[in-house]
Amino acid sequence: MSLKIIYIVIYLVHSLCYSIDIEPDRNDNTYSTEKRLFHIERSKNKNIVCYDLNTDVTGIPDEKKPLEVYWINREEHPGRRGKLSFIQEKLAYGYTVKGKQNGIISIELNAAKNRRITIERYEEKYFCRIEINQQPSILQKIYVKTKTNNSLKVEYVDIEGFDLASGASVTERFFP
């Protein structure tokens, strides 16, 4: 699905349903949690979409719904958490589980089906693996820059993370 459609959906479904407040991390304004795997930032506003690991009571990722996806408001009500609308989940920020094998869960974001992401465990910590610049990397953030004169058109997308081999910060920019 095209990122252009994401912004059309976001434009049409602009209202957010806020539920609970969480305490901010004083070192950043992404309101990090222990289970946060990555988030999406947009140039349209400061609010972010968060992807936290969803586990069962034993700490193992839920195979049917391994990620909890939600908004964090960073403008009008900083720190307030909100649910995705049905349309946002299905067309823009949701995901599909594509496979499960040996404790690794493979997913695709609904708006970026050409980029496979795997949820993996190293020692006691889970992370999302993705290819950034054709190198296996740990996904940290996706940034979507829209055109200044039309917020429904995507100018570029940056995928940011850390190279698995070297630990170096890596970024890949692509133009939809």
C-alpha positions in Angstrom: 0.0 0.0 0.0 1.3 3.4 -0.9 2.4 5.9 1.7 0.2 8.4 -0.1 -2.8 6.4 0.9 -1.6 6.6 4.5 -1.7 10.3 4.5 -5.1 10.4 2.9 -6.4 8.1 5.6 -4.7 10.2 8.3 -6.2 13.4 6.9 -9.7 11.9 6.7 -9.5 10.3 10.2 -7.9 13.1 12.1 -9.5 12.7 15.5 -7.7 10.5 18.0 -9.3 8.7 20.9 -7.1 9.3 24.0 -7.2 6.9 26.8 -4.4 7.0 29.4 -1.4 9.2 30.2 2.1 7.8 30.6 5.1 9.4 32.2 7.6 10.9 29.8 11.2 9.7 29.6 13.2 12.8 30.6 15.9 12.0 28.1 13.6 12.1 25.1 10.1 13.0 24.1 9.0 9.7 22.6 7.6 8.5 26.0 9.6 5.3 25.8 8.5 2.1 27.5 10.4 -1.1 28.3 8.5 -2.9 25.5 9.0 -0.2 22.8 10.5 -1.8 19.7 10.2 1.2 17.3 8.0 4.2 16.4 6.9 6.3 13.4 7.3 10.1 13.4 5.7 12.3 10.8 6.5 15.8 9.5 2.8 16.7 9.7 2.8 17.0 13.5 4.8 15.9 16.5 2.5 12.9 17.5 4.0 9.5 17.0 2.8 6.0 16.4 4.4 3.5 18.8 5.0 -0.2 18.4 5.5 -2.0 21.7 6.0 -5.8 22.2 2.8 -7.5 23.2 3.6 -10.5 25.4 1.7 -13.2 27.3 2.1 -13.5 31.1 5.4 -15.5 30.7 7.0 -12.7 28.6 6.7 -14.5 25.3 5.4 -12.4 22.3 1.8 -13.1 21.5 2.0 -15.0 18.2 -1.3 -13.6 16.9 -0.8 -10.0 18.0 2.9 -9.5 18.8 2.7 -5.7 18.7 0.6 -3.2 20.5 0.2 -0.2 18.3 -1.0 3.2 19.6 -0.6 7.0 19.3 1.4 9.2 21.7 0.3 12.8 21.7 3.2 15.2 21.9 1.3 18.4 21.1 -2.1 19.2 22.7 -1.9 16.6 25.5 1.8 15.5 25.8 2.2 11.9 26.9 -1.4 11.0 26.4 -1.8 7.6 24.7 -4.6 6.9 22.2 -6.0 4.1 20.1 -5.7 3.8 16.4 -8.9 4.1 14.5 -10.1 1.1 12.5 -9.1 2.7 9.3 -5.7 3.8 10.6 -5.0 0.2 11.8 -6.2 -1.5 8.6 -4.7 0.9 6.0 -1.9 2.8 7.6 -0.3 1.8 10.8 -1.4 -1.7 11.4 0.5 -4.9 10.5 0.1 -8.4 9.4 1.8 -11.5 10.9 3.4 -13.3 7.9 5.0 -16.2 9.7 6.3 -17.7 12.9 9.3 -20.0 13.2 11.8 -20.9 16.0 10.6 -18.0 18.1 11.0 -15.4 15.3 7.8 -13.6 14.2 7.7 -12.1 10.7 5.5 -9.1 10.1 4.7 -6.5 7.4 3.4 -3.0 8.1 0.2 -2.5 6.2 1.5 0.6 4.5 4.9 -0.9 3.6 4.4 -4.5 2.5 7.7 -4.5 0.6 9.8 -4.3 3.9 9.7 -7.4 6.0 10.3 -7.0 9.7 11.1 -9.8 12.1 10.6 -9.7 15.8 13.6 -11.6 17.4 15.2 -12.1 20.8 18.8 -11.7 21.8 19.4 -12.8 25.3 16.5 -11.3 27.3 15.8 -8.4 24.9 13.4 -8.4 21.9 14.1 -6.2 18.8 12.8 -5.7 15.3 15.2 -6.7 12.5 14.9 -5.0 9.1 17.2 -4.4 6.2 18.6 -0.9 6.1 20.9 -0.1 3.2 20.8 -3.9 2.4 22.3 -4.6 5.9 20.6 -6.5 8.7 19.7 -3.8 11.2 17.7 -3.1 14.4 14.8 -0.9 13.6 14.5 2.2 15.8 12.4 4.7 13.9 10.6 5.5 10.7 10.2 9.1 9.7 7.7 10.2 7.0 8.3 13.6 5.4 5.3 15.0 3.6 5.4 17.8 1.0 5.0 21.2 2.6 2.3 22.3 0.2 0.4 19.1 0.4 0.5 16.9 3.6 -1.2 14.1 1.7 1.9 13.5 -0.6 5.0 11.8 0.8 8.3 13.5 -0.1 10.5 10.8 1.4 10.7 8.1 4.1 13.7 7.6 6.4 14.3 4.2 8.1 16.7 4.5 11.1 18.3 1.9 13.2 21.6 0.2 14.1 23.7 -2.1 12.0 23.6 -5.6 13.6 27.3 -6.3 12.7 28.9 -3.0 13.8 26.3 -1.4 16.0 26.7 1.8 13.9 23.8 4.1 13.4 22.3 3.6 9.9 19.7 5.5 7.9 18.1 4.7 4.6 16.0 7.3 2.7 13.7 6.3 -0.1 11.3 8.2 -2.3 7.9 6.6 -2.8 
